[in-house]
Amino acid sequence: MRVLLVFLPGLTLMAADPPAPASAPPASPNMQSSLALQQKSIEIQRQAIRSRLGPTGASTGSFFTVPWISTAIAPATPVATPTADCDPVPESQISSLIDAAAKREGVQPALVRAVIRQESGFHACAVSPKGAQGLMQLMPATSERFHVTDPFDPAQNVDAGTKFLKELLARYAGDLKLALGAYNAGPARVDGAGEVPDVAETKDYVSNILNDLGKNGGSGGTPEPGPSGTT
C-alpha cells in the first residue's frame, strides 16, 4: 500500500490509497450448474417462439418478440370437393347392373341411370364432402339400412340406391320431383316443406335429372347415353 505524505504548515497528513475492491469468489459448482440450466431453459423458449412465429414472423433477436395479441384472422379452410380418383365404370358393366336392379325393384332403368350420372358421373369411388359414397352416393346410414357391406362395390351400391329410389317413389305416390328431392335432401326436409325444399342444390339436382330424362315429371324416361356415349 502506498503512503502519501502531505505537508502543511504545522501539520503533516498521511493519506493512503483506498483499498482495492475484493474480487468475487469463484462460483461454486452448484451455482455454475444452476446458471447453465437457466441458460438452456431460455434457449429452449427462444426456439419455441421462433417455431411459433414461422419464417415470416417477427424478429427473434429479443426473447420478448412473440406477438402475444394478434388481430389477424386465419383464412377459412376451403370446403372439400367430391373426390373420384378412378375411371368411370365401363358401360357394359353399368348397363348390366342398372338393368338388373331396375327390373328387380320395378323402377325405370333410365331413372336409375340419370341418378347415377348426377350423383357420381359413374365413378364408383366417388365420395362427397358430406360422406356420401359410391355410384349412387349412399350415406352410411342408408348403406347400413340396406345391408351394404362395401358402398364402393358397384353392384351393392346400385342395388341399394335403386331400392331407396323405389321406397321414395312409393312414399310420395309416384311424384318423381318429391322422390328426387328426398333422395338429395332427405325425406324429412321434403315432408316438412310439403314440396321440393327451397334449397338451391336440391332444386338444381331435381331439375338436372328431369332434364336428363327429357321430361318434367313421371317415373322415368327414355334411356340416355351412358359414360361411353352408348345406350
Secondary structure, DSSP 4 states (H G I P E B T S, - for coil): --EEEEEETTEEEEEEPPPPPPPPPPPPHHHHHHHHHHHHHHHHHHHHHHHHH-TTS---SSTT-S-SS----PPPPPPPPPB--SPPPPHHHHHHHHHHHHHHHT--HHHHHHHHHHHHTT-TT-B-TT--BTTTTB-HHHHHHTT-S-TTSHHHHHHHHHHHHHHHHHHTTT-HHHHHHHHHH-HHHHHHHTSS-S-HHHHHHHHHHHHHHTSSSSS--SPPP-TTS--
